[in-house]
Amino acid sequence: MSNDVLTLSNILISNHDLENFEELLQLVKVFAQRGERFLQFDVKPEFPDTPEDWEDRLEAAFSSRY
């Protein structure tokens, strides 16, 4: 578990093999389940399927922890 803020850019850089927004959503859930407490949206995911409400969807995935 980390006390630091997890940034979206670090997730994307560390997982450059992600192919779409759905894979990113699943990975964000994994980080939440591991105990990360804070997620900062410092970049917009550049996937072709990134929805307009991408921030809300990532926040919901991170908050659900399931």
C-alpha positions as CSV (number, residue, x, y, z in Angstrom):
1,M,0.0,0.0,0.0
2,S,1.3,3.4,-0.9
3,N,0.7,6.8,0.7
4,D,1.6,8.6,-2.5
5,V,-0.9,9.6,-5.1
6,L,-1.2,7.2,-8.0
7,T,-1.2,9.1,-11.3
8,L,-2.9,8.0,-14.5
9,S,0.3,8.9,-16.4
10,N,2.3,6.4,-14.3
11,I,-0.3,3.7,-14.9
12,L,-0.1,4.3,-18.6
13,I,3.7,4.5,-18.8
14,S,4.2,1.4,-16.6
15,N,1.6,-0.6,-18.7
16,H,2.3,0.5,-22.2
17,D,0.8,-2.8,-23.5
18,L,-2.7,-1.7,-22.7
19,E,-4.8,-1.7,-25.9
20,N,-8.0,0.0,-25.0
21,F,-10.0,1.9,-22.4
22,E,-11.7,-1.3,-21.0
23,E,-8.3,-2.8,-20.2
24,L,-7.4,0.5,-18.4
25,L,-10.6,0.3,-16.4
26,Q,-9.8,-3.2,-15.2
27,L,-6.2,-2.2,-14.3
28,V,-7.5,0.7,-12.3
29,K,-9.7,-1.7,-10.3
30,V,-6.6,-3.8,-9.6
31,F,-4.7,-0.9,-8.2
32,A,-7.7,0.0,-6.0
33,Q,-7.9,-3.6,-4.7
34,R,-4.2,-3.5,-3.8
35,G,-4.9,-0.6,-1.4
36,E,-4.1,2.5,-3.4
37,R,-6.1,5.4,-1.9
38,F,-5.7,8.3,-4.3
39,L,-5.8,8.4,-8.1
40,Q,-5.0,11.6,-9.9
41,F,-6.1,12.2,-13.5
42,D,-3.1,14.1,-14.9
43,V,-3.5,13.0,-18.5
44,K,-6.3,11.8,-20.8
45,P,-6.0,8.2,-22.0
46,E,-5.4,8.3,-25.8
47,F,-7.3,5.1,-26.7
48,P,-9.6,5.3,-29.7
49,D,-12.4,4.0,-27.5
50,T,-11.9,6.5,-24.6
51,P,-15.4,7.9,-23.8
52,E,-16.2,11.5,-23.2
53,D,-17.0,10.6,-19.5
54,W,-13.6,8.9,-19.0
55,E,-12.8,10.6,-15.8
56,D,-16.2,9.6,-14.2
57,R,-15.8,6.0,-15.4
58,L,-12.2,5.7,-14.0
59,E,-13.2,7.3,-10.7
60,A,-16.1,4.8,-10.4
61,A,-13.8,1.9,-11.2
62,F,-11.3,3.1,-8.7
63,S,-13.9,3.8,-6.0
64,S,-15.7,0.5,-6.4
65,R,-12.7,-1.7,-5.4
66,Y,-14.6,-4.8,-6.6
